[in-house]
Amino acid sequence: MLLHLGDEEVIHSKDVLAILDINALKASELAKEFLKKHENNQTLTDLSGNAAKSVIITDKTIYLSPLSASTLKKRASDRLELENGWNIK
């Protein structure tokens, strides 16, 4: 299934390794280094226009999204349930 990350960016939900809240990462020096490394390697895509609420980690790219981690998690869960025929609303 597809997951919309914001700013017209869509990825396959199976490619998502983690969806993290940006505020949790701001407190960590290790996380800041991680994001800086990917920015330098040009594998960081900022979809938020410097208003990131979440970080989506895939095996190839790190995305900064203007959507909250809880919104993305809900979207991913809803689509997974529909894909597997569970709890169709």
N, C-alpha and C positions, 0 to 999 in steps of 0.2 A: 504494500500500500504506500501511498505517497503522503508526505508530511510537509505542510506549508510552514516555512520558517519566518516569513515576512519578506517584504520588499521583492515580491514576485519570485522568491527562491523556493523551490520544491525539491525534496530529496526522497529517496526510498526509505521508509521507516526501518527496514532491515539493516540499513547501513549505520544507524545510530548506535553508538557505543554508550553515550551518556548524555543526559540533559541536566545541566547544573544551574543553580541560581547564581547570578553574577555577584550578589552581595556576599555569599559564602566564599567566593574566590578572592574578593578584594582584600580580605583579612590575611590571606596566605601569601607569603613571599615566594614560596615554591610555585604557586599557581600563577603569580605575576610573571615569574621567569618562564614558565611554560608558555603563556600567551605571548610574551615578548619573542621567544624563540620561534614560534610559529609565524609571528608577524614578520620577523627577519627572513624566514624561509619562504615567505609569500604563500603560506598555507593557512593563513587566517583571513576569513572573509567577514567584514563588518557590515551587516545588513541593517544596523540600527541607527546609523548616523550619529554615533557617540552617545546613544541613549539605550545601551544594552541592558536587558533585564535577565538574559540567560545566555548560557554557552552550550552549544551543541557540538559534541565531539564525534567525528566519524574517523574511519581509518585513514582518510586522505586529507580531510579539511576540518578546521575548527571554525565554527560559525558563531558570531555574536548576533543575537536576535533581539528585536524590540519587544517580542512576546515573552511573557513570563514562563518560567519553567513549568508551573502548574498548568497553564493553558496548553503548552506543547504536550505535556504528559497526557492531559485529558484528550486532546486530539488524537494522539498516537493510540491510546487505549480504546477510544471509540472506534477507530478505524480497524484495529486488530479484532475487536469483538465482531464488527460487521463482516470482516473477511472470514472469520471462523464460524459465523452464524450464531454467535452468542449474544444474548440480551439485545436483540434488535428493538430499538425504541420507536 
